[in-house]
Amino acid sequence: MGYKLIDLSQEIFTGAPVWPGHPETKVTVVATHEETRASGRFTEDYSYTAEKIEMSTHGTTHVDSISHIDPRPGAPSIDQIPLDWFYTEAICLDLSHVPPKTYYTVEMIKEALAKHGLEIKKGDTVLLYSGHYVRTWGTPAWLTDYPGLSREAAEYIYGQGAINIGQDAPSHDCALTTSYPAHQVCREMQTLNMENLGDLRPVVGKRFRFIGFPLKIRNGSGSPIRAVAVLEDEEE
């Protein structure tokens, strides 16, 4: 049996939506083929093009380090977290029926697990399909209307052994919060979370291998990632 790769990431582009308070994302061309061909540096009609990227370490699809939310000395930055935390088994829970600006409850999580016969195993990544990306991407509601985890639901998922939780929204906390209980649970339990995932429909209700390696940013509080699901290809 073969496998197929499913991209779960958002694009990085100038003007990409960012969480309020983060710097905007800019991709700027700094050298064109025409400019480098005319520079006189190269022969045989060689040329190149290149871009400069300006963005938050928490811009577009990204993972938070523990130091992002834990101010204590020694809290692990993104370059200090083991790579195997970003290459795990994973499941994706269907919570798309939950209304916007709603807190997920433990019962909702248990119902989503039961719906597809899934369980959370030690070391898992758990993705939450809210449907928010599909419904609101490109609209103002993207930054204001998403549901998210209650403290109890976050404690339940991480307490079952999950090392990382990600959602197709700007946060795995609810848009209504000012206290960020799911992030607080990450701090208390020293676990990870991913934000701004893209279309999760291809992996809803499935168990799969997840890849979401961060950049090796010295003392980074987070990093953009290329979030990828590895699914067994039943057609092979």
DAWO-V447339 format. One record per backbone hydrogen bond with DSSP energy under -0.5 kcal/mol. CO is the residue of the C=O (numbers start at 0). NH is the residue of the N-H. If there is no record, write none. Layout:
CO | NH
CO | NH
//
This chain:
1 | 232
3 | 230
4 | 6
5 | 7
5 | 228
7 | 197
10 | 12
12 | 15
15 | 24
18 | 21
22 | 55
24 | 14
25 | 27
25 | 53
27 | 51
30 | 49
31 | 35
32 | 36
33 | 37
36 | 39
42 | 45
49 | 29
49 | 30
51 | 27
53 | 25
55 | 58
60 | 224
61 | 194
62 | 222
63 | 192
64 | 67
65 | 68
65 | 69
68 | 70
71 | 74
75 | 65
75 | 66
76 | 79
76 | 80
77 | 80
81 | 84
82 | 85
83 | 86
85 | 211
87 | 209
88 | 124
89 | 207
90 | 126
91 | 204
92 | 94
92 | 128
94 | 97
98 | 101
101 | 103
101 | 147
103 | 149
104 | 108
105 | 109
106 | 110
107 | 111
108 | 112
109 | 113
110 | 114
111 | 115
112 | 115
112 | 117
113 | 116
118 | 120
120 | 123
123 | 162
123 | 163
124 | 90
124 | 126
125 | 165
126 | 92
126 | 128
127 | 129
127 | 167
128 | 94
130 | 134
131 | 135
132 | 136
135 | 138
135 | 141
138 | 141
139 | 142
140 | 143
140 | 144
141 | 169
144 | 100
145 | 174
147 | 103
148 | 173
149 | 153
150 | 154
151 | 155
152 | 156
153 | 157
154 | 158
155 | 159
156 | 161
157 | 160
160 | 122
162 | 191
163 | 125
164 | 193
165 | 127
166 | 168
166 | 196
167 | 132
168 | 195
171 | 148
173 | 176
179 | 183
180 | 184
181 | 185
182 | 186
183 | 187
184 | 188
185 | 189
185 | 190
191 | 164
192 | 63
193 | 166
194 | 61
197 | 199
199 | 202
199 | 203
200 | 203
202 | 205
205 | 91
207 | 89
208 | 229
209 | 87
210 | 227
212 | 225
214 | 216
215 | 217
216 | 78
216 | 219
219 | 77
220 | 64
222 | 62
223 | 214
224 | 226
226 | 7
227 | 210
228 | 5
228 | 230
229 | 208
230 | 3
231 | 233
232 | 1
232 | 235
//
